[in-house]
Amino acid sequence: MVICSKFVVKMTEKMKLLYAEDDDTSAIIYTEVFRKAGFEVSVARDGDEAWDMYQQGGWDVLLFDMDLPGKDGYELIRLIRERGDVVPILILSSLNHYKALYEGADDYLVKGMHVEEIRARLDKAIEHARQKTSPKDLALFRISRKTTFDHITRILTIGDKQEKLKATETRVLRLLCLRLNELCPKEELCDNIWGVHNQTKERELARYVSTLRKALSPDESIVIENDFGDGYKMLVY
């Protein structure tokens, strides 16, 4: 079996894969597949064990069956994304769990899919996660003379006061920072944060923007404007 050179180079790094699977047969088959592909594989047999193992840190990619005892795949994804973690998460299941993509999963794989396709999708998800944590993304946003925002630690600093934002607040503020003094359309914000755009998400977005306005209010030079219902602008005067 021939594997592309790009994949081989990455696999020599022995990336760590956490695989959560309660079915014995699937666990044996896919653990062997990923070990042969060069991953260092650790298996959790239920959702609670997977969560405990995840919190130990150091994982390069996560692979979850959705119908796990204890915490199911949906709950695991929500817990991880609520922390603001960008580690790639893929779903491996024999059932249709496409809704997991809306919870924050990066891809959905069907059991029985060809090994090479699974490898390619893992490779793509890992590359995408690395782009999210590029030096540009890790940079501290200096919004104004007295306000900074660290997207990684989620710390908003205004003068000598600091506040740790929640995960979704962080994602909204980061997007506004990337488009400082420019219109950020509601559709783009909703798609980036939740992967879907509708009126329900627009109302939810409005609540997060309201919270951010209060958090930023000590700095009178920063204003988040609603641009005729089309989107939001964070302006610095």
Stockholm file with secondary structure:
# STOCKHOLM 1.0

chainA/1-237         MVICSKFVVKMTEKMKLLYAEDDDTSAIIYTEVFRKAGFEVSVARDGDEAWDMYQQGGWDVLLFDMDLPGKDGYELIRLIRERGDVVPILILSSLNHYKALYEGADDYLVKGMHVEEIRARLDKAIEHARQKTSPKDLALFRISRKTTFDHITRILTIGDKQEKLKATETRVLRLLCLRLNELCPKEELCDNIWGVHNQTKERELARYVSTLRKALSPDESIVIENDFGDGYKMLVY
#=GR chainA/1-237 SS CCCCHHHHHHHTTCCEEEEECCCHHHHHHHHHHHHHTTCEEEEESSHHHHHHHHHTCCCSEEEECSSCSSSCHHHHHHHHHHTTCCCCEEEEESSCCTTHHHHTCSEEEETTCCHHHHHHHHHHHHHHHHHHTSHHHHSEEECSSSEEEETTTTEEEETTEEEECCHHHHHHHHHHHHTTTSEEEHHHHHHHHHSCCSHHHHHHHHHHHHHHHHHHTTCTTEEEEECTTSEEEEEEC
#=GC SS_cons         CCCCHHHHHHHTTCCEEEEECCCHHHHHHHHHHHHHTTCEEEEESSHHHHHHHHHTCCCSEEEECSSCSSSCHHHHHHHHHHTTCCCCEEEEESSCCTTHHHHTCSEEEETTCCHHHHHHHHHHHHHHHHHHTSHHHHSEEECSSSEEEETTTTEEEETTEEEECCHHHHHHHHHHHHTTTSEEEHHHHHHHHHSCCSHHHHHHHHHHHHHHHHHHTTCTTEEEEECTTSEEEEEEC
//
